[in-house]
Amino acid sequence: MKWKDAVKIKEVGPRDGLQNEKTFIKTEDKIAWINHLSHSGLEYIELTSFVNPKLIPALGDAEEVVKGIDRVNGVTYAALVPNRRGLDRALEANIDEIAVFMSASETHNKENINKTIQETFPIIKETVKDSLSADKKVRGYISTVFGCPFEGKISIDAILRITDTLFEMGIYEISLGDTIGIANPKQVQEVLNELLKRYSTEKFAMHFHNTRGCGLANALTSLNMGITTFDGSLGGLGGCPYAPGATGNLATDDLLYMLHGMGIKTNIDEKKLLQAARYIQEKIGRQLPSHNMQVNQNKVCINQI
């Protein structure tokens, strides 16, 4: 296969990775971790979510985190925003880019946002309009694209309808989410085949979870189809609080190992990225699930024998 020469990895660990953690990570530790990430070569970091702190207590310090980091030139700092209230908070904190979200599954959308899909569209439209007016780019997430814990398989027509509507609002990129890690390469190919009949590969990013060990296989399938933007969560942190069975995201460090081994450029320094992984692993207080971190942990044990 012939792959593109370069791939962009968007680090979502500080938001998607930490939102499901039961132990609250101190604000100063989050800030220090993000500063590590900023100096690793990553060009995009999703810092937090401006949702109601009562709903996601782990990210209740969103303003403090965004205002407290050391910003590095060339790095885009983004945040998830659910509505106008969240947008006001994000703009006041001077976030670089806005991300909006909804689900392809009616049931998951109600569980996650407490609204139907049709009720969600006007809220996102207003948020996108006001974000663009504030000169902020807007990225979109569609969750449960490859399967829902409540409804099972999602029809391609439902995905196309939501995709069309979001792009019409002015969103520049849509991240296609395998929220519960149920996708397989054949399914990824089938979904992308339909979407790429309407839109170019540059309009999509892939957001895989590694629940069943298919994350890298699905990423490789996407690469073969021309996709060059992937979400990753360092160390494999993550999971969705509103999707039963959802475990960690595709690990940024595992994805990076595969890409660099294939000769694909990312501009990310693997050593610095692993230093950042070790930092947050210590703060969380448990072994991170990525293969790279397990290998590194084993090396440490061998050296200590």
Secondary structure as the mmCIF struct_conf table of DSSP 4:
data_model
#
loop_
_struct_conf.conf_type_id
_struct_conf.id
_struct_conf.beg_label_comp_id
_struct_conf.beg_label_asym_id
_struct_conf.beg_label_seq_id
_struct_conf.end_label_comp_id
_struct_conf.end_label_asym_id
_struct_conf.end_label_seq_id
BEND BEND1 ASP A 5 ASP A 5
STRN STRN1 ALA A 6 ALA A 6
STRN STRN2 LYS A 8 GLU A 11
HELX_RH_PI_P HELX_RH_PI_P1 GLY A 13 GLY A 17
TURN_TY1_P TURN_TY1_P1 LEU A 18 ASN A 20
BEND BEND2 LYS A 22 THR A 23
HELX_LH_PP_P HELX_LH_PP_P1 PHE A 24 LYS A 26
HELX_RH_AL_P HELX_RH_AL_P1 THR A 27 SER A 38
TURN_TY1_P TURN_TY1_P2 HIS A 39 GLY A 41
BEND BEND3 GLU A 43 GLU A 43
STRN STRN3 TYR A 44 SER A 49
BEND BEND4 VAL A 51 VAL A 51
TURN_TY1_P TURN_TY1_P3 PRO A 53 LEU A 55
HELX_RH_3T_P HELX_RH_3T_P1 PRO A 57 LEU A 59
TURN_TY1_P TURN_TY1_P4 GLY A 60 ASP A 61
HELX_RH_AL_P HELX_RH_AL_P2 ALA A 62 GLY A 68
BEND BEND5 ILE A 69 ILE A 69
TURN_TY1_P TURN_TY1_P5 ASN A 73 GLY A 74
STRN STRN4 THR A 76 LEU A 80
BEND BEND6 ASN A 83 ASN A 83
HELX_RH_AL_P HELX_RH_AL_P3 ARG A 84 GLU A 92
TURN_TY1_P TURN_TY1_P6 ALA A 93 ASN A 94
BEND BEND7 ASP A 96 ASP A 96
STRN STRN5 GLU A 97 SER A 103
BEND BEND8 ALA A 104 SER A 105
HELX_RH_AL_P HELX_RH_AL_P4 GLU A 106 ILE A 113
BEND BEND9 ASN A 114 LYS A 115
HELX_RH_AL_P HELX_RH_AL_P5 ILE A 117 SER A 133
TURN_TY1_P TURN_TY1_P7 ALA A 134 ASP A 135
STRN STRN6 VAL A 138 SER A 143
BEND BEND10 THR A 144 THR A 144
TURN_TY1_P TURN_TY1_P8 VAL A 145 PHE A 146
STRN STRN7 CYS A 148 CYS A 148
TURN_TY1_P TURN_TY1_P9 PRO A 149 GLU A 151
STRN STRN8 GLY A 152 GLY A 152
BEND BEND11 LYS A 153 LYS A 153
HELX_RH_AL_P HELX_RH_AL_P6 ILE A 156 MET A 169
TURN_TY1_P TURN_TY1_P10 GLY A 170 GLY A 170
BEND BEND12 TYR A 172 TYR A 172
STRN STRN9 GLU A 173 ASP A 178
TURN_TY1_P TURN_TY1_P11 THR A 179 ILE A 180
BEND BEND13 GLY A 181 GLY A 181
HELX_RH_AL_P HELX_RH_AL_P7 PRO A 185 LEU A 195
TURN_TY1_P TURN_TY1_P12 LEU A 196 ARG A 198
BEND BEND14 TYR A 199 TYR A 199
HELX_RH_3T_P HELX_RH_3T_P2 THR A 201 LYS A 203
STRN STRN10 PHE A 204 PHE A 208
STRN STRN11 HIS A 209 HIS A 209
TURN_TY1_P TURN_TY1_P13 THR A 211 ARG A 212
BEND BEND15 GLY A 213 GLY A 213
HELX_RH_AL_P HELX_RH_AL_P8 GLY A 215 ASN A 224
TURN_TY1_P TURN_TY1_P14 MET A 225 GLY A 226
STRN STRN12 THR A 229 GLY A 232
STRN STRN13 SER A 233 SER A 233
HELX_RH_3T_P HELX_RH_3T_P3 LEU A 234 GLY A 236
TURN_TY1_P TURN_TY1_P15 PRO A 241 TYR A 242
BEND BEND16 ALA A 243 ALA A 243
TURN_TY1_P TURN_TY1_P16 PRO A 244 GLY A 245
HELX_LH_PP_P HELX_LH_PP_P2 GLY A 248 GLY A 248
STRN STRN14 ASN A 249 ASN A 249
HELX_LH_PP_P HELX_LH_PP_P3 LEU A 250 LEU A 250
STRN STRN15 ALA A 251 ALA A 251
HELX_RH_AL_P HELX_RH_AL_P9 THR A 252 GLY A 261
TURN_TY1_P TURN_TY1_P17 MET A 262 GLY A 263
STRN STRN16 LYS A 265 LYS A 265
HELX_RH_AL_P HELX_RH_AL_P10 GLU A 270 ILE A 284
TURN_TY1_P TURN_TY1_P18 GLY A 285 GLY A 285
BEND BEND17 ARG A 286 ARG A 286
BEND BEND18 SER A 290 SER A 290
HELX_RH_AL_P HELX_RH_AL_P11 HIS A 291 GLN A 304
#
